[in-house]
């Protein structure tokens, strides 16, 4: 009985987490803080990621997931296109009880058409024009189980992201036969690897070292603060922790040199916020400067607050944040801060 209750609690937590993540993504889109970062990349790199993420899910449901290899390149925003395809595959697996899901790509003139095809329950004609609306849900079939209904946010997010990418998304479906969603993206010419370049797979696995990095972490939740301290310390960083602005400024009064990195929650006690604390540390006589990397973490969903954060020019991670994403973001901000310092030295020389 206890194990069953634990299982139910985990289901509730997972469900709330999916709902919150979906709402946050839509809030970011509504606030206009997400803008495409255009780049040419090999589509197979993204396909490999999808295969790794969803193959265990498919196997757990006794379904097949086939992701066909491709040599095609596309010009798009990697993260946004990844989110589109991840949402589509997740949706297909949720509504498929027998057979499986196929992901493939074909060249179509100056474009590449990506197909996500499933052998699921299908969508009736009168639902097809509305499934991309927020919170619109098609009633699950009896055999699909409790999780089949979803949140009604996955396809809405797909549509919003597709609009940002000027990408067409088309759906065709037959009840009890399956569904095919087609995403049309711009084709790109394959890039030749530079001499001595590190293979992409090796580059993905390589993680930035945090040895000799001094970090200040600010969060009013003691448990989160302790968790971040353990994680960053395990990665080799020397960590200082503060729950309030006054505690952070007290460190600045006594440290020998500013930290290399400041990670702060956005919303703090007493109506204070991470942006103001960063500004106070910048004004401090011995405070942080251009050589200090900054990173905000928030679960805020209000469009006006998201716009405020975006306009501040500080890198932001939106909760929930995985350790892998946190480490990648820290590495990117440390590299950017070092580059800024090098440029300042050159300009003074």
Phi and psi in degrees as a GROMACS rama.xvg file:
@    title "Ramachandran Plot"
@    xaxis  label "Phi"
@    yaxis  label "Psi"
@TYPE xy
-64.1604  -42.6525  UNK-2
-62.4322  -37.1621  UNK-3
-65.2501  -40.4527  UNK-4
-65.4909  -40.7799  UNK-5
-61.0477  -41.9888  UNK-6
-60.4345  -41.5072  UNK-7
-66.4254  -40.0289  UNK-8
-62.6401  -42.9293  UNK-9
-62.9683  -39.1113  UNK-10
-61.8215  -41.7531  UNK-11
-65.3615  -43.4134  UNK-12
-63.215  -45.1253  UNK-13
-61.2891  -41.1729  UNK-14
-64.578  -45.0648  UNK-15
-65.2971  -37.3909  UNK-16
-63.4443  -43.1451  UNK-17
-64.0762  -41.8804  UNK-18
-64.0278  -45.9517  UNK-19
-62.7206  -44.5619  UNK-20
-61.2469  -41.3805  UNK-21
-65.292  -44.0893  UNK-22
-62.7147  -39.8081  UNK-23
-63.6997  -44.6236  UNK-24
-61.2726  -41.9707  UNK-25
-66.8645  -36.6302  UNK-26
-64.3767  -40.7375  UNK-27
-62.7276  -40.3671  UNK-28
-66.9279  -42.1687  UNK-29
-63.8526  -35.5987  UNK-30
-76.4002  -12.642  UNK-31
73.4014  22.8834  UNK-32
-90.9173  -8.92546  UNK-33
-97.6417  121.748  UNK-34
-126.892  140.543  UNK-35
-62.5641  138.958  UNK-36
-106.873  94.2043  UNK-37
-71.4493  137.689  UNK-38
-159.202  153.764  UNK-39
-93.1355  131.091  UNK-40
-151.139  158.59  UNK-41
-73.6134  124.586  UNK-42
-62.7891  -29.1398  UNK-43
-63.8202  -28.6689  UNK-44
-61.7771  -42.7314  UNK-45
-70.1731  -39.1569  UNK-46
-62.4316  -40.1638  UNK-47
-61.2154  -39.9832  UNK-48
-63.782  -43.108  UNK-49
-62.7813  -42.7149  UNK-50
-60.4324  -45.8451  UNK-51
-63.7285  -39.4167  UNK-52
-70.8136  -38.7791  UNK-53
-108.759  -11.7652  UNK-54
-60.0983  -44.5406  UNK-55
-61.8765  -34.9597  UNK-56
-64.2803  -45.0955  UNK-57
-63.1088  -44.127  UNK-58
-63.7477  -35.9498  UNK-59
-64.3251  -28.7773  UNK-60
-96.2943  9.16801  UNK-61
58.3361  39.4802  UNK-62
-116.509  160.468  UNK-63
-100.004  136.986  UNK-64
-119.359  116.667  UNK-65
-113.828  118.077  UNK-66
-116.998  107.488  UNK-67
-75.0096  135.816  UNK-68
-63.6996  148  UNK-69
-148.036  148.38  UNK-70
-102.003  6.50662  UNK-71
-75.041  147.419  UNK-72
-114.265  151.201  UNK-73
-132.854  159.082  UNK-74
-110.815  113.277  UNK-75
-164.244  -174.469  UNK-76
-93.3848  118.668  UNK-77
-60.3425  -45.7995  UNK-78
-66.4985  -43.3846  UNK-79
-66.5017  -43.9842  UNK-80
-65.7763  -36.4385  UNK-81
-61.273  -43.2864  UNK-82
-64.9553  -39.8084  UNK-83
-58.7116  -51.7671  UNK-84
-69.4603  -37.1044  UNK-85
-62.3116  -42.3359  UNK-86
-63.5574  -40.6741  UNK-87
-66.4382  -44.6928  UNK-88
-66.0616  -43.1076  UNK-89
-59.6132  -42.5533  UNK-90
-63.9884  -42.231  UNK-91
-63.9272  -43.825  UNK-92
-64.7219  -34.9752  UNK-93
-66.1185  -31.8734  UNK-94
-107.427  20.6504  UNK-95
-121.53  128.727  UNK-96
-110.844  -22.1816  UNK-97
-139.918  147.824  UNK-98
92.0296  -115.267  UNK-99
171.239  -160.76  UNK-100
-131.227  136.858  UNK-101
-118.48  134.103  UNK-102
-122.693  124.745  UNK-103
-149.629  169.204  UNK-104
-140.674  146.418  UNK-105
-138.407  147.907  UNK-106
-78.8294  134.388  UNK-107
-133.856  87.9829  UNK-108
63.7908  -121.802  UNK-109
-89.1673  8.04187  UNK-110
-123.269  167.938  UNK-111
-122.564  128.158  UNK-112
-100.304  121.678  UNK-113
-102.927  125.412  UNK-114
-108.831  133.991  UNK-115
-118.16  108.599  UNK-116
-117.77  133.36  UNK-117
-128.863  164.124  UNK-118
-106.351  36.7553  UNK-119
-81.6703  -161.487  UNK-120
-71.9834  -16.8689  UNK-121
78.4936  172.584  UNK-122
-128.954  127.994  UNK-123
-64.2143  152.8  UNK-124
-55.2497  -40.1373  UNK-125
-73.3343  -12.2342  UNK-126
-93.3551  -22.3862  UNK-127
-63.4041  -30.5627  UNK-128
-79.5782  -6.3499  UNK-129
-119.933  -6.74721  UNK-130
-66.8503  -16.1163  UNK-131
-90.4596  4.27488  UNK-132
-82.6784  151.868  UNK-133
-63.4887  134.836  UNK-134
65.6122  6.56705  UNK-135
-78.5044  128.212  UNK-136
-127.985  135.296  UNK-137
-90.6441  131.98  UNK-138
-58.5936  129.694  UNK-139
-71.6892  153.109  UNK-140
-74.0617  153.511  UNK-141
-53.4075  -34.9131  UNK-142
-81.4436  -5.48373  UNK-143
-80.6542  -23.538  UNK-144
89.9644  177.876  UNK-145
-71.6925  -28.1985  UNK-146
-85.6213  -6.03732  UNK-147
-69.549  -26.5454  UNK-148
-66.1862  -33.1476  UNK-149
70.3293  -163.231  UNK-150
-112.521  -8.9547  UNK-151
73.3603  22.1012  UNK-152
-116.993  -25.0208  UNK-153
-59.121  -50.39  UNK-154
-73.6849  -28.4661  UNK-155
-64.4075  -41.3939  UNK-156
-64.405  -40.3943  UNK-157
-56.6433  -46.2481  UNK-158
-64.8394  -41.4172  UNK-159
-65.084  -45.6274  UNK-160
-64.4617  -38.8904  UNK-161
-61.6702  -38.6547  UNK-162
-63.994  -40.7271  UNK-163
-63.2114  -33.8817  UNK-164
-90.6969  4.31118  UNK-165
53.3007  41.6954  UNK-166
-109.426  138.408  UNK-167
-88.3745  135.521  UNK-168
-123.987  122.772  UNK-169
-122.6  146.03  UNK-170
-128.665  136.275  UNK-171
-135.243  141.33  UNK-172
-157.009  151.934  UNK-173
-131.719  129.396  UNK-174
-54.054  134.121  UNK-175
68.1204  5.37829  UNK-176
-115.608  -30.5596  UNK-177
128.474  179.053  UNK-178
-136.505  144.349  UNK-179
-127.017  124.598  UNK-180
-113.876  128.835  UNK-181
-112.62  131.427  UNK-182
-117.997  122.798  UNK-183
-102.805  119.168  UNK-184
-125.401  163.09  UNK-185
-72.5044  133.851  UNK-186
-78.3559  153.708  UNK-187
-136.743  156.112  UNK-188
-82.0497  138.785  UNK-189
-58.9649  137.899  UNK-190
-89.4396  138.592  UNK-191
-80.8684  133.145  UNK-192
-65.5558  139.528  UNK-193
-70.1746  149.941  UNK-194
-57.2855  129.059  UNK-195
76.7952  10.8471  UNK-196
-68.8134  148.88  UNK-197
-77.1968  132.453  UNK-198
-56.2884  147.625  UNK-199
-57.7256  -41.7972  UNK-200
-61.268  -41.0009  UNK-201
-67.9802  -37.4283  UNK-202
-65.0317  -36.183  UNK-203
-66.4229  -38.639  UNK-204
-73.9232  -26.8342  UNK-205
-72.2629  125.881  UNK-206
-112.691  144.1  UNK-207
-65.3451  136.804  UNK-208
-80.4039  140.925  UNK-209
-108.903  17.0639  UNK-210
-63.6855  136.068  UNK-211
70.3456  8.99414  UNK-212
-89.611  126.447  UNK-213
-97.4712  124.622  UNK-214
-124.442  140.034  UNK-215
-111.485  122.68  UNK-216
-112.749  129.938  UNK-217
-123.136  120.617  UNK-218
-160.997  136.028  UNK-219
-80.1064  -8.38349  UNK-220
-92.4043  114.008  UNK-221
-58.7806  -40.2341  UNK-222
-65.174  -40.8631  UNK-223
-66.624  -41.1097  UNK-224
-60.3649  -45.8076  UNK-225
-65.3479  -39.0715  UNK-226
-62.9764  -44.6169  UNK-227
-65.5985  -35.8107  UNK-228
-62.9517  -43.2211  UNK-229
-64.3923  -46.2622  UNK-230
-62.3368  -50.5097  UNK-231
-65.9858  -36.8239  UNK-232
-65.2981  -39.4543  UNK-233
-64.0095  -26.5289  UNK-234
-85.5899  1.61002  UNK-235
103.279  -0.354999  UNK-236
-82.0872  154.228  UNK-237
-95.6146  118.639  UNK-238
-115  130.942  UNK-239
-109.557  143.337  UNK-240
-125.601  143.55  UNK-241
-143.311  142.448  UNK-242
-99.0249  -17.8263  UNK-243
-137.246  169.319  UNK-244
-61.0826  -43.1944  UNK-245
-63.3505  -38.2374  UNK-246
-66.9709  -39.1518  UNK-247
-64.9827  -43.0329  UNK-248
-69.4178  -27.7544  UNK-249
-65.5146  -36.6346  UNK-250
-61.3226  -42.6966  UNK-251
-63.1011  -29.1478  UNK-252
-65.4402  -27.7398  UNK-253
-120.324  -11.649  UNK-254
-71.6846  150.191  UNK-255
-70.7999  -35.7647  UNK-256
-149.346  155.536  UNK-257
-62.2234  157.02  UNK-258
-69.3773  160.15  UNK-259
-78.5571  -20.3328  UNK-260
-148.775  136.879  UNK-261
-122.492  123.451  UNK-262
-114.714  121.333  UNK-263
-133.488  142.502  UNK-264
-69.9897  153.476  UNK-265
-76.6986  -50.8479  UNK-266
-96.4535  120.837  UNK-267
-119.322  179.573  UNK-268
-62.9127  151.408  UNK-269
65.7001  24.6981  UNK-270
79.4954  3.39685  UNK-271
-74.483  162.001  UNK-272
-143.521  159.741  UNK-273
-60.6814  -34.8832  UNK-274
-61.3661  -43.0655  UNK-275
-68.5303  -36.4697  UNK-276
-65.9751  -41.4934  UNK-277
-60.8567  -41.9431  UNK-278
-63.9684  -39.0473  UNK-279
-65.6776  -38.9334  UNK-280
-66.7136  -32.3246  UNK-281
-69.9172  -33.5311  UNK-282
-79.6753  -19.4897  UNK-283
-62.678  138.135  UNK-284
-54.985  -29.9128  UNK-285
-116.731  27.3477  UNK-286
-84.0432  -162.294  UNK-287
-83.3034  153.315  UNK-288
-134.63  -155.776  UNK-289
-65.0823  -21.8047  UNK-290
-81.1273  -5.04158  UNK-291
-98.586  123.242  UNK-292
-75.6519  144.246  UNK-293
-125.58  142.046  UNK-294
-147.507  123.947  UNK-295
-100  145.369  UNK-296
-125.293  132.498  UNK-297
-151.972  154.517  UNK-298
-112.055  13.1493  UNK-299
-61.9822  138.792  UNK-300
-122.469  -4.92699  UNK-301
-71.5183  127.464  UNK-302
-55.0202  -39.899  UNK-303
-67.1908  -36.7917  UNK-304
-71.3363  -36.7313  UNK-305
-63.9494  -37.6879  UNK-306
-66.9732  -37.8242  UNK-307
-61.4335  -44.7807  UNK-308
-64.4478  -42.8283  UNK-309
-64.5666  -37.8551  UNK-310
-73.975  -15.7145  UNK-311
-75.2479  -17.0283  UNK-312
76.9094  14.8962  UNK-313
-100.682  136.243  UNK-314
-61.9561  140.487  UNK-315
-129.25  138.439  UNK-316
-114.701  134.145  UNK-317
-101.835  128.275  UNK-318
-64.5188  149.791  UNK-319
-75.7267  141.334  UNK-320
-112.65  124.205  UNK-321
-80.0476  153.503  UNK-322
-56.3226  -37.8995  UNK-323
-62.8102  -45.5034  UNK-324
-66.312  -39.1621  UNK-325
-61.0896  -44.9526  UNK-326
-66.4205  -39.8894  UNK-327
-62.9643  -43.1577  UNK-328
-65.8696  -41.5032  UNK-329
-62.3657  -44.5697  UNK-330
-60.2021  -41.4168  UNK-331
-66.2502  -41.315  UNK-332
-72.0683  -35.2668  UNK-333
-64.5622  -41.8079  UNK-334
-64.0088  -40.7953  UNK-335
-65.7442  -39.8312  UNK-336
-65.7596  -40.2467  UNK-337
-64.7353  -39.5828  UNK-338
-64.2811  -39.8585  UNK-339
-62.1355  -41.3928  UNK-340
-63.902  -42.693  UNK-341
-61.4857  -43.1157  UNK-342
-65.0771  -38.3209  UNK-343
-64.5188  -41.6269  UNK-344
-62.8722  -42.36  UNK-345
-63.0336  -39.9842  UNK-346
-68.2555  -30.0855  UNK-347
-80.686  -22.2952  UNK-348
